[in-house]
Each structure stands twice: as structure tokens, then as C-alpha cells.
């Protein structure tokens, strides 16, 4: 399923503007509208079996640090920053000053930054043929906007031991742990599969 067209997948790793500067100047303004690889990847994300999807995500992270809004848009066009919007726009220092001013004017707890200084992106209305994922959340690093943790909330938990076995057969250099959730861990990211208990 995985295709190693890393040159054609540059759109996934486009760099973000952060506090007025480009985080990494190596983006070259990649145009994804005419990119056939984007369409192929979108079909894989939407039509593949769950195990193949997880393998594809591991490959994506192994190739680099994906841009959170590019990865989000492959699953659904309904994604938003649900925590840390100011941080994602202005950086931590400016955001803390803005928070103080906002709370001085409107009251403590009104700035939406009370769950720690982090950014959380939520993706809903997941466009998957099997309708197995109810939502996705991404914990995003406040320093460089990379995805630290990718949470896949599934409607029904699959056989996690079988999933672990399949992943271990394909990857020998990642940590996989199973409990009530499956955690795939590498040096720079984690992918967590857990049941949506809402």
C-alpha cells in the first residue's frame, strides 16, 4: 500500500509560519493542487483497512514531521484548533501576555488556555469508507508546531494484539505497547489508538 514518493509528498511536510517567521525555510511553496500523489494518499487514508491506515501513518511520520493541517485535511475538511489558538498564531510569550490582558478585561478562565500551554487540533467528520474513526486529535508542539501525539478515536476498538503483531511484522524500529489502547512510539512522535467513549 505504501508508496515511497517522498519528493511528491512534500506537501505533507510544508513548513508553517510561526510568530511571523517561517519555521524552516525549506518549503519552496509546494503546489499540491496538481499533485497526483496527494489524491492517491487521500484515497489510501479514506478507503484502506484500519491496519493499512496505521502503517501508512507510521510511514508518513518516518519520512518527516508532517504539517498538522495538511495531515488533517486528508481525513476531513472539518478541523480546528480547539486549544492554544493564540499560541499557534503568535507564539507562547505573546500569547501569555494576550491571555493576561484578555482575562483582566473579561475574567479568569475566559481565554481558553487553562489546560496547559499546548495546542490541540481536532478533526471531526472523518471521511473513511469504513466509518471506523469518530475523531482525531493532535497534540502540537508549541515551539515548532510539529505533531507530538496523534490520537485516533475509534468507534469500536479493534483487536489490538493482532494490530500490534501486524505492525511488528512491518516495522522493527518502533515501540508498540498494548493495554486499553495501542501506542506506537518513536523518538519524535506517538500514534495512539483508543476507543471513543463519548
Secondary structure by P-SEA (a helix, b strand, c coil): cccccccccccccccccccccccccccccccccccaaaaaaaaaaccccaaaaaaaaaaaaaaccccaaaaaaaacccccccccccccccccaaaaaaaaaaaacccccccccccccbbbbbbcccccccccccbbbbbcccccccccbbbbbbccccaaaaaaaaaaaccccbbbbbccbbbbbcccbbbbbbcccc
